[in-house]
Amino acid sequence: MSGQGGTAAAVAARGRRGPLAAVLAANAVSITGNSLTLIGVPWFALQTTGSPAKAGLVAFCATLPVVISAIAGGPVIDRVGRRRVSIVTDLVCALTLAAIPLLHYAGALRFWMLCALMAVTGLFHAPGETARYVLVPDLARVAGTSLSRAASLFDAVSRGARMSGAALAGVLIALIGAEAVLLVDAATFCGSALLIRLGLRRVAAAEPRRDAPRVSFTAYRAELREGYAFLLRARLLLGVVLMVMVTNGLDQGWSSVLLPVHAKENLDGARDLGLLVAAFGGCALLGALLYAAVGHRFRRWTLFTCAFLICGLPRFVVAALVDGTVPLAVTMAAGGLAAGMLNPILTTVMYERVPERLRSRVASATTAGVLMTTPLGGLAAGYLIEQAGLATALLTLGGLYFLTTLAPAVFPRWREMDAAPADGGVVDGSPGPKADGVADGSPGAKTDGPGLSSSGPSRPSPANAATPPRP
């Protein structure tokens, strides 16, 4: 009898893992599409316009609405429901991305249309990714796994999808063209929407808040203010957001303009571009897995500081001063390995320090913060290339990146990454998670991955950061 009972319990446990698996799969499919967009859209813009500045303008139009939607999106996610938001936003992104190649094939696509369609995609993309991101703690608890392990899985799946998507983009652009790649991209968003629709049925955390006050501008403004007030009181989180805000802008310039132009002018085109992005993403996946395995043996602050210095400046310098694909691929591989250690730390810091009822609002606030400079990154990079040349643009932005990544080494507040949040008390001047928050990652609980406490292991993705805070 006991054996039968144990088997039934095991089956039930596996059944509870379905929602978490659905979110991981949907995020993998969606991020694969993001990688296709990351490479396909800049390449399409460069092919059709021949202008780095116009490619930067397309990047600006794609990222500015992301910031706008993130600033005001938190309460909307709570009221509409995380499942519905994820599905609707993915479907809108699919339609707008598919419209670009269809209009191009019809000979009707104008540059302003390309900018407008990318703006719509940006407006809807961030809320959908945020909705999936904030579900992870609840789904980890339902699945019976630790928060840090779920966070590491979320990051590892995202890194793997980014790596495979980048490699796939380079091959597909060479085979079928950048415009056809965008049709494949649209299909990935449809797949993500389908996975969320089927996988998150009857999951309470994914449904609209039943205790929300009646819809009014006053209530909405109060909820919005609550998320930003929490972030402003949490000094460590605020420091993270400010630093990642700068690096994300520089990364946007790198990925949307500098690297595509470098690949087009000095390397072997889209194939090398896909190879380089895949090398970074693949090694970032390896870095996340290594950190999950042994990261708990080291101080988080030390690893975070060193890793950010490695993943920033070197790739800019090598691209500017060293010829050939191999040296840059090696440099980006090393940078990716270091970058893979960043997001598990930041993700668990966020999950453990933010109460569940504020999670969507704080996540939107941090997303808005870390993406604040991304609209300017592509514009600045395109302008610098046309005015001063590619090498000068690379060295200028690389120098700014290096100065920014010195912050954790210079300011003492960052050393608090190794301190466990006070149980039910105050962290950095802000209320700590209560008992109804993230149970698996709470202070004092044993974890299997990097968390805020030193008990075990626990996401920023260059130029792809759409969830808080992720370089």
Secondary structure by P-SEA (a helix, b strand, c coil): caaaaaaaaaaaaaaaaaaaaaaaaaaaaaaaaaaaaacaaaaaaaaacccaaaaaaaaaaacaaaaaaaaccaaaaaaacaaaaaaaaaaaaaaaaaaaaaaaaaccccaaaaaaaaaaaaacaaaaaaaaaaaaaaaaaaacccaaaaaaaaaaaaaaaaaaaaaaaaaaaacccaaaaaaaaaaaaaaaaaaaaaccccccccccccccccccaaaaaaaaaaaaaaaaaaaaaaaaaaaaaaaaaaaaaacccaaaaaaacccccaaaaaaaaaaaaaaaaaaaaaaacccccccaaaaaaaaaaaaccaaaaaaaccccaaaaaaaaaaaaaaaaacaaaaaaaaaaaccccaaaaaaaaaaaaaaccccaaaaaaaaaaacccaaaaaaaaaaaaaaaacccccccccccccccccccccccccccccccccccccccccccccccccccccccccccccccccc
